[in-house]
Amino acid sequence: MLVLWKANFSGSKEQLEKVTAKLKELAKEHGEKVDGPYYAQDADLLYLTWTKSGNIGISGREFLPWVMKNKIPLEPVSWQVALTEKEFWG
């Protein structure tokens, strides 16, 4: 399962590096893989997350409180899920 997550960001290069490092750390803890950031047309950032568990909220429930605690100027915009035929039909 692929999750496309978009966010707006108005911070520094150092903050962006921290965001990316934290996303990758959380993904690794939960058996996921994160790639990005990419620069989307309709948002400042786009991250791609691959997960096998199907529980797409695990990393987010840990990541967003971390963003707030560290006062990172990051605002989630949207997310989309993409499935392979096998994941969809079983």
C-alpha positions as CSV (number, residue, x, y, z in Angstrom):
1,M,0.0,0.0,0.0
2,L,1.3,3.4,-0.9
3,V,0.3,6.5,1.0
4,L,0.9,9.9,-0.7
5,W,1.0,12.6,2.1
6,K,1.1,16.3,1.3
7,A,1.8,19.2,3.6
8,N,2.5,22.9,3.5
9,F,5.8,24.0,5.2
10,S,7.2,27.4,5.9
11,G,10.3,26.5,8.0
12,S,14.0,26.4,7.5
13,K,16.1,23.9,5.7
14,E,17.3,22.5,9.0
15,Q,13.7,22.0,10.2
16,L,12.9,20.2,6.9
17,E,15.8,17.9,7.5
18,K,14.5,17.1,11.0
19,V,11.0,16.4,9.6
20,T,12.4,14.0,7.0
21,A,14.6,12.3,9.5
22,K,11.7,11.9,12.0
23,L,9.4,10.5,9.3
24,K,12.0,8.0,8.2
25,E,12.8,7.0,11.8
26,L,9.1,6.4,12.6
27,A,8.6,4.5,9.3
28,K,11.5,2.2,10.1
29,E,10.1,1.5,13.6
30,H,6.8,0.4,12.1
31,G,8.1,-1.6,9.1
32,E,7.3,1.1,6.6
33,K,9.4,3.0,4.0
34,V,9.3,6.7,3.4
35,D,10.6,8.6,0.4
36,G,10.8,12.3,0.0
37,P,10.4,15.1,0.2
38,Y,9.1,15.8,-3.2
39,Y,7.7,19.2,-4.2
40,A,4.1,18.8,-5.3
41,Q,2.1,21.1,-7.5
42,D,-0.6,21.7,-4.9
43,A,1.4,21.6,-1.7
44,D,4.8,22.5,-0.5
45,L,5.9,18.9,0.3
46,L,5.0,15.3,-0.8
47,Y,6.1,12.2,1.0
48,L,5.6,8.7,-0.2
49,T,5.1,6.0,2.4
50,W,4.9,2.3,1.7
51,T,3.2,0.1,4.3
52,K,2.4,-3.6,4.4
53,S,0.3,-3.5,7.6
54,G,-2.5,-1.3,6.1
55,N,-2.5,0.7,9.3
56,I,-1.6,4.1,7.8
57,G,-2.1,6.1,10.9
58,I,0.5,4.6,13.2
59,S,3.4,6.9,12.2
60,G,1.1,9.9,11.9
61,R,-0.2,9.5,15.4
62,E,3.4,9.8,16.6
63,F,4.6,12.3,14.0
64,L,2.1,15.1,14.3
65,P,2.4,15.5,18.1
66,W,6.2,15.6,17.5
67,V,5.7,18.4,15.0
68,M,3.6,20.4,17.4
69,K,6.0,19.9,20.4
70,N,9.0,21.0,18.3
71,K,7.0,24.0,16.8
72,I,7.7,23.0,13.2
73,P,5.7,25.1,10.8
74,L,4.1,22.1,9.0
75,E,0.5,21.9,8.1
76,P,-1.0,18.6,6.7
77,V,-2.9,19.2,3.5
78,S,-4.1,15.8,2.3
79,W,-3.3,12.1,1.9
80,Q,-4.3,9.5,-0.6
81,V,-3.9,5.7,-0.6
82,A,-2.9,3.7,-3.7
83,L,-3.3,-0.1,-3.7
84,T,-2.1,-2.8,-6.0
85,E,-4.7,-5.1,-7.5
86,K,-3.6,-7.9,-5.1
87,E,-3.9,-5.5,-2.1
88,F,-7.4,-4.4,-3.2
89,W,-8.9,-7.7,-4.2
90,G,-6.9,-9.9,-1.8
